[in-house]
Amino acid sequence: MQARLNFVVIIILTFLVSSVSLAGESTNTGEAEASVGTSLYHIKLAEHYEKESKEMYAKAEAERKMLKEYEDHSEYYGRAGQEYHSHHEALLREFTSAAERNAQMAAVHRRMAK
């Protein structure tokens, strides 16, 4: 038991020492370089949110098609059909809401990149 504890302490100390040495090696970048990096970061985030927004809109469209199918052929679903309908309506709302939030976040990050 004592050997395990000593081993864990040695591992932790090794990580602490290595992180201190890495922190001492970092250099202070200029304002322009930081600005360019930040701008690129916001562009990447905007692209990510746009991609997520498109995926959410696609999922919402799939849910919309399922609801249309249900409404056209509700007799196929029996008693479980109402639960099916409610579930897919909720998913449609969630996907649409998520898509709109992602589109808003993409717009915000595009503005921040400029």
N, C-alpha and C positions, 0 to 999 in steps of 0.2 A: 504494500500500500504506500509506504514511504517513497519507494523508488518511482512509482507512478506520479506522485505529487511532485517530486523533484524534476522529473522529466517534463511535466506540464509547465512548471515554473521556468525551466530553461527555455522551452519553446516560446513562452510569452515574452520573456526578456529578449530573446533573439529578434522577435518581430518588433518590439519597441525600439531596440537599438537600430535596426535597419530602417525603420520609418523616420527616426531622428536624423540619421545620416542622409537620407533622401531629401528631407525637408531642408537641410543645410545646403544642399547642392542646387536648389531651385534658384533661378535668376528672376529678377523683376523685369517683366516685359514692358515695352513702351505703351503709351496710351493708344496709339494708332493700331498696333498689333492686337491689342485687347479688343479694340472696337471691331476690327475685321473678323476676329474669331467669334465675337458675340453676334455679329450680323449673320455670319454663316450658320451659327447655332440656331438662330431664330428662323432662318430660311429652311433649315432641315426640319425644325419642329413644325413649321407651317406645312411643309410637304407631307409630314407624317399625319398631321391632323386632316389634311385634305384626303389622303388615302383612306384613313379611318372613316371619314364622312361618306366617301363613295361606297365603302363596304356596308355601312349602316343603311344608306339609301337602297342598296341592292337587297339587303335583308328585309327592309321595310316593304319593298316591292314584292318580294316573295311572299311575305305575310299577307299583303293585299290580294295577291292571286289566290292564296289559300282561302281567304275570307270570301272572295267572289265565288270560288268553287263551292264553299259551304252554302252560301246564299242561294246558289243555283240548284243545289242538290241536297238540301237539308234533310230530306226524308231518308237519305242513306245512313245518317249518323245516329238516329234513334235518340234515346235519352241523353246520351253523352254529348250530343251535338251542342247543347247550350254551353256546356263547360268548354268544349272545343272552341266555340265562337268567342266566348269571353276571354279565354286564354290567348287566342290569336289577336284579338283586338288589343289586349294589353301589350302583347309583344310588338304590335304595329306602333302603338303609342311610344313605347320605350325606344324602339329603333329610330323612329322619326325624331324624337327628342334628342337622342344621342347624336344623330347625324347633324342636327341643327347646332348643337353645342360644339361639335367638332369643327363645323364650318365657321362658327364664330371664333373659336380659338385659332384657327388657321388665319383668319383675317387679322386678328390681333397680332399674331406673330409676324405676319407680312408687314404690318405697320411698324412694328418694333425693329424690323430688319432695315428699314429705310432711315 
